[in-house]
Amino acid sequence: MTQLPGHLRFASQGDWDALLQILRSDSSVASDVRQLSRWLHDLAAFPASAPVLQKLIELGADLNYHAYGGGTVLANAIVGGSLRGLTTLPELRLLLQSGADVSKYADAGYPPLHWAIVQNRLEHARLLLQAGSDPEQTSADGETALDVAKRNRNASAIEMLEAHRQLQSS
C-alpha cells in the first residue's frame, strides 16, 4: 500500500488539530510557501478543513496555486467535496473571501464555475456567481457555463444560470 504524505494522511483521518500543530511548530513547513500552497490545494478538497486552510492562508499560501497537472485550489475545493459526497462550501467560501481568483483556469481549461456545473455542485456555483464569477467566461474549448450545463442536460444548472443572466440584465 502506498503511504500518503503526512498532511493527506492526517486529512483523510480528519485530524485537523494535528495539522494545525504542525503548522504552528514546524518552521520548515511554515516558511515554505510552495509547500504551504501545495497543502492548501490538497486540503481544500476535504470537508471541515477550513481552520487549516485559514492558517495556511495566514502563513502566505498562494490562493491561486496551480498543482502539477493543472488543478487549482478552487477547482479542488469543488471537485474534492463532490468526490467525497460532502460539502466543501465553507472551504470554498473562505478561499473566495480570502481573494482566490474566480476566473483562473484549471484542468481541461475550465474556470471554477464550469467545474461546479460539471460536478453538479449548484451551491458552489451560486457562491462563485456571488463572488463575481463571470458566467460568460469561456473554457479553453469556447464553452460558457451555460453551454456546459446544456451539454450535460443539467436542467437545474440551466435554470440557475438563466435566472442569473436575467437578474444581471435588469
C-alpha contacts under 8 A as a table, 3 or more apart, distances in Angstrom:
res1	aa1	res2	aa2	distance
4	L	7	H	7.98
4	L	8	L	5.96
4	L	9	R	5.44
5	P	8	L	5.51
5	P	9	R	6.17
6	G	9	R	5.07
6	G	10	F	6.25
7	H	10	F	5.29
7	H	11	A	6.10
7	H	19	L	6.64
7	H	39	W	7.17
8	L	11	A	4.83
8	L	12	S	5.93
8	L	42	D	7.51
8	L	43	L	7.37
9	R	12	S	5.24
9	R	13	Q	6.44
10	F	13	Q	5.16
10	F	14	G	6.13
10	F	15	D	5.06
10	F	16	W	6.99
10	F	18	A	7.01
10	F	19	L	6.79
11	A	14	G	4.79
11	A	15	D	5.86
11	A	16	W	6.60
11	A	19	L	7.89
11	A	43	L	6.99
11	A	46	F	7.04
11	A	49	S	7.80
12	S	15	D	7.72
12	S	46	F	7.91
14	G	48	A	7.83
15	D	18	A	5.60
15	D	19	L	6.84
16	W	19	L	5.13
16	W	20	L	6.18
16	W	49	S	6.78
16	W	51	P	7.66
16	W	52	V	6.58
17	D	20	L	5.05
17	D	21	Q	6.09
18	A	21	Q	5.03
18	A	22	I	6.31
19	L	22	I	5.10
19	L	23	L	6.31
19	L	52	V	6.94
20	L	23	L	5.07
20	L	24	R	6.16
20	L	52	V	5.98
20	L	55	K	7.41
21	Q	24	R	5.07
21	Q	25	S	6.01
22	I	25	S	5.27
22	I	26	D	5.38
22	I	29	V	7.74
23	L	26	D	5.82
23	L	27	S	7.49
23	L	29	V	6.59
23	L	30	A	5.51
23	L	55	K	7.62
23	L	56	L	7.82
24	R	27	S	7.60
24	R	30	A	7.30
26	D	29	V	5.59
26	D	30	A	6.24
27	S	30	A	4.83
27	S	31	S	5.79
28	S	31	S	5.62
28	S	32	D	6.43
29	V	32	D	5.43
29	V	35	Q	6.77
29	V	36	L	6.98
30	A	33	V	7.55
30	A	36	L	6.93
30	A	59	L	6.53
31	S	36	L	8.00
31	S	59	L	7.54
32	D	35	Q	5.36
32	D	36	L	6.15
33	V	36	L	4.94
33	V	37	S	5.97
33	V	59	L	7.86
33	V	60	G	6.27
33	V	61	A	5.55
33	V	62	D	7.38
34	R	37	S	5.08
34	R	38	R	6.26
34	R	61	A	7.27
34	R	62	D	7.88
35	Q	38	R	5.02
35	Q	39	W	6.18
36	L	39	W	5.07
36	L	40	L	6.11
36	L	56	L	6.08
36	L	59	L	7.68
36	L	60	G	7.44
36	L	61	A	5.02
36	L	62	D	7.76
37	S	40	L	4.93
37	S	41	H	6.19
37	S	56	L	7.63
37	S	61	A	4.41
37	S	62	D	5.13
37	S	63	L	7.21
37	S	65	Y	6.07
38	R	41	H	5.10
38	R	42	D	6.13
38	R	65	Y	7.36
38	R	67	A	6.94
39	W	42	D	5.06
39	W	43	L	5.77
39	W	56	L	7.81
40	L	43	L	5.35
40	L	44	A	5.89
40	L	53	L	6.00
40	L	56	L	6.40
40	L	57	I	7.81
40	L	61	A	6.71
40	L	62	D	7.86
40	L	63	L	7.57
40	L	73	V	6.85
41	H	44	A	5.52
41	H	45	A	7.48
41	H	65	Y	6.97
41	H	67	A	7.24
41	H	72	T	6.68
41	H	73	V	4.43
41	H	74	L	7.93
41	H	76	N	6.58
41	H	77	A	7.91
42	D	45	A	6.10
42	D	46	F	7.97
42	D	73	V	7.60
42	D	76	N	7.23
43	L	46	F	5.44
43	L	49	S	6.50
43	L	53	L	7.21
44	A	47	P	7.69
44	A	49	S	6.72
44	A	50	A	7.76
44	A	53	L	6.98
44	A	73	V	6.49
44	A	74	L	7.61
44	A	76	N	6.21
44	A	77	A	4.69
44	A	80	G	7.53
44	A	88	T	7.74
44	A	91	E	6.28
44	A	92	L	7.67
45	A	76	N	5.26
45	A	77	A	4.36
45	A	78	I	7.04
45	A	79	V	6.94
45	A	80	G	3.99
45	A	81	G	5.51
45	A	88	T	7.05
46	F	49	S	5.71
46	F	77	A	7.37
46	F	80	G	6.47
46	F	81	G	6.23
46	F	88	T	6.84
47	P	50	A	7.77
47	P	81	G	6.35
47	P	86	L	6.55
47	P	87	T	6.10
47	P	88	T	4.94
47	P	91	E	7.23
48	A	51	P	7.66
48	A	88	T	7.38
48	A	90	P	7.71
48	A	91	E	7.46
49	S	52	V	5.53
49	S	53	L	6.19
49	S	91	E	6.75
50	A	53	L	4.91
50	A	54	Q	6.01
50	A	90	P	6.57
50	A	91	E	5.06
50	A	94	L	7.07
51	P	54	Q	5.12
51	P	55	K	6.44
52	V	55	K	5.10
52	V	56	L	6.21
53	L	56	L	5.01
53	L	57	I	6.13
53	L	91	E	7.50
54	Q	57	I	5.13
54	Q	58	E	6.18
54	Q	94	L	7.49
55	K	58	E	4.99
55	K	59	L	6.22
56	L	59	L	5.08
56	L	60	G	6.47
56	L	61	A	5.52
57	I	60	G	5.14
57	I	61	A	5.00
57	I	62	D	7.37
57	I	63	L	7.37
57	I	98	S	7.83
58	E	61	A	7.44
62	D	65	Y	5.23
63	L	73	V	6.52
63	L	95	L	6.97
63	L	98	S	7.83
63	L	99	G	7.11
63	L	100	A	5.09
63	L	101	D	7.70
64	N	72	T	6.42
64	N	73	V	6.25
64	N	74	L	7.85
64	N	100	A	5.85
64	N	101	D	6.39
64	N	104	K	7.42
65	Y	72	T	5.88
65	Y	73	V	6.24
66	H	70	G	5.65
66	H	71	G	5.59
66	H	72	T	4.73
66	H	73	V	7.15
66	H	106	A	7.47
67	A	70	G	5.47
67	A	71	G	5.16
67	A	72	T	6.22
68	Y	71	G	7.03
69	G	107	D	7.01
70	G	106	A	5.29
70	G	107	D	4.78
71	G	75	A	6.40
71	G	76	N	6.57
71	G	106	A	4.95
71	G	107	D	5.27
72	T	75	A	5.21
72	T	76	N	6.08
72	T	104	K	7.72
72	T	105	Y	7.58
72	T	106	A	5.39
72	T	107	D	7.78
73	V	76	N	5.17
73	V	77	A	6.27
74	L	77	A	5.10
74	L	78	I	6.39
74	L	92	L	6.70
74	L	95	L	7.28
74	L	100	A	7.31
74	L	102	V	7.77
74	L	112	P	6.27
75	A	78	I	5.15
75	A	79	V	6.01
75	A	106	A	6.66
75	A	111	P	7.77
75	A	112	P	5.40
75	A	115	W	6.41
75	A	116	A	7.99
76	N	79	V	5.12
76	N	80	G	5.34
77	A	80	G	5.45
77	A	81	G	6.21
77	A	88	T	6.19
77	A	91	E	6.82
77	A	92	L	6.03
78	I	81	G	5.77
78	I	82	S	6.49
78	I	88	T	6.82
78	I	92	L	7.35
78	I	112	P	7.77
78	I	115	W	7.00
78	I	116	A	6.13
78	I	119	Q	7.69
78	I	121	R	7.28
78	I	124	H	6.90
79	V	82	S	5.02
79	V	83	L	6.23
79	V	115	W	7.21
79	V	116	A	7.58
79	V	119	Q	6.65
80	G	83	L	5.14
80	G	84	R	6.47
80	G	88	T	7.89
81	G	84	R	5.23
81	G	85	G	6.12
81	G	86	L	5.23
81	G	87	T	5.33
81	G	88	T	5.19
82	S	85	G	5.02
82	S	86	L	6.28
82	S	87	T	7.12
82	S	119	Q	6.69
82	S	121	R	7.35
83	L	86	L	7.80
87	T	90	P	7.91
88	T	91	E	5.22
88	T	92	L	6.15
89	L	92	L	5.00
89	L	93	R	5.90
89	L	123	E	7.49
89	L	124	H	6.35
90	P	93	R	5.03
90	P	94	L	6.13
91	E	94	L	5.19
91	E	95	L	6.28
92	L	95	L	5.12
92	L	96	L	6.16
92	L	124	H	7.47
93	R	96	L	5.18
93	R	97	Q	6.04
93	R	127	L	7.22
94	L	97	Q	5.12
94	L	98	S	6.01
95	L	98	S	5.09
95	L	99	G	6.47
95	L	100	A	5.57
96	L	99	G	5.23
96	L	100	A	5.05
96	L	101	D	7.49
96	L	102	V	7.55
96	L	128	L	7.91
96	L	131	A	6.80
97	Q	100	A	7.48
101	D	104	K	5.59
102	V	111	P	7.22
102	V	112	P	6.29
102	V	113	L	7.71
102	V	128	L	6.82
102	V	131	A	7.42
102	V	132	G	7.06
102	V	133	S	5.32
103	S	111	P	5.50
103	S	112	P	6.80
103	S	133	S	6.40
103	S	134	D	7.43
103	S	137	Q	7.71
104	K	111	P	5.58
104	K	112	P	7.18
105	Y	109	G	5.47
105	Y	110	Y	5.20
105	Y	111	P	4.32
105	Y	112	P	7.13
105	Y	139	S	7.81
106	A	109	G	5.55
106	A	110	Y	5.42
106	A	111	P	5.98
106	A	112	P	7.42
107	D	110	Y	6.18
108	A	140	A	7.34
109	G	139	S	5.41
109	G	140	A	4.61
109	G	141	D	7.37
110	Y	113	L	7.87
110	Y	114	H	5.69
110	Y	115	W	6.44
110	Y	138	T	7.88
110	Y	139	S	4.92
110	Y	140	A	6.69
111	P	114	H	5.56
111	P	115	W	6.66
111	P	137	Q	7.88
111	P	138	T	8.00
111	P	139	S	6.63
112	P	115	W	5.03
112	P	116	A	6.27
112	P	128	L	7.64
113	L	116	A	5.08
113	L	117	I	6.33
113	L	125	A	5.61
113	L	128	L	6.37
113	L	129	L	7.69
113	L	133	S	6.81
113	L	135	P	7.25
113	L	145	A	6.61
114	H	117	I	5.08
114	H	118	V	6.12
114	H	139	S	7.69
114	H	144	T	7.62
114	H	145	A	5.13
114	H	148	V	6.92
115	W	118	V	5.05
115	W	119	Q	6.01
116	A	119	Q	5.20
116	A	120	N	5.96
116	A	121	R	4.90
116	A	122	L	6.52
116	A	124	H	6.02
116	A	125	A	5.30
117	I	120	N	4.90
117	I	121	R	6.12
117	I	122	L	6.63
117	I	125	A	6.69
117	I	145	A	6.89
117	I	148	V	7.08
117	I	149	A	6.19
117	I	157	A	6.59
118	V	121	R	7.74
118	V	148	V	7.04
118	V	149	A	7.21
118	V	152	N	7.38
120	N	154	N	7.73
120	N	157	A	7.51
121	R	124	H	5.32
121	R	125	A	6.31
122	L	125	A	4.78
122	L	126	R	6.09
122	L	156	S	7.96
122	L	157	A	6.60
123	E	126	R	5.16
123	E	127	L	6.29
124	H	127	L	5.09
124	H	128	L	6.19
125	A	128	L	5.02
125	A	129	L	6.17
126	R	129	L	5.07
126	R	130	Q	6.17
127	L	130	Q	5.05
127	L	131	A	6.19
128	L	131	A	4.97
128	L	132	G	6.46
128	L	133	S	5.35
129	L	132	G	5.17
129	L	133	S	4.71
129	L	134	D	6.95
129	L	135	P	7.47
130	Q	133	S	7.21
134	D	137	Q	5.43
135	P	144	T	6.41
135	P	145	A	5.64
135	P	146	L	7.30
135	P	161	L	7.40
136	E	144	T	5.31
136	E	145	A	6.91
137	Q	143	E	7.98
137	Q	144	T	5.74
137	Q	145	A	7.48
138	T	141	D	7.34
138	T	142	G	4.93
138	T	143	E	4.87
138	T	144	T	4.53
138	T	145	A	7.31
139	S	142	G	5.05
139	S	143	E	5.18
139	S	144	T	6.48
140	A	143	E	7.51
143	E	146	L	7.80
143	E	147	D	5.46
143	E	148	V	6.44
144	T	147	D	5.06
144	T	148	V	6.44
145	A	148	V	5.07
145	A	149	A	6.23
145	A	161	L	7.81
146	L	149	A	4.97
146	L	150	K	6.12
146	L	157	A	7.67
146	L	158	I	6.08
146	L	161	L	6.34
146	L	162	E	7.80
147	D	150	K	5.11
147	D	151	R	6.07
148	V	151	R	5.06
148	V	152	N	6.15
149	A	152	N	5.16
149	A	153	R	5.99
149	A	154	N	5.15
149	A	155	A	7.43
149	A	157	A	5.85
149	A	158	I	5.68
150	K	153	R	4.82
150	K	154	N	6.20
150	K	155	A	7.58
150	K	158	I	6.56
151	R	154	N	7.82
154	N	157	A	5.43
154	N	158	I	6.21
155	A	158	I	5.03
155	A	159	E	6.08
156	S	159	E	5.14
156	S	160	M	6.14
157	A	160	M	5.02
157	A	161	L	6.05
158	I	161	L	5.26
158	I	162	E	6.03
159	E	162	E	5.25
159	E	163	A	6.04
160	M	163	A	5.16
160	M	164	H	6.16
161	L	164	H	4.97
161	L	165	R	6.12
162	E	165	R	4.95
162	E	166	Q	6.22
163	A	166	Q	5.13
163	A	167	L	6.15
164	H	167	L	5.07
164	H	168	Q	6.17
165	R	168	Q	5.14
165	R	169	S	6.26
166	Q	169	S	5.16
166	Q	170	S	6.31
167	L	170	S	5.44
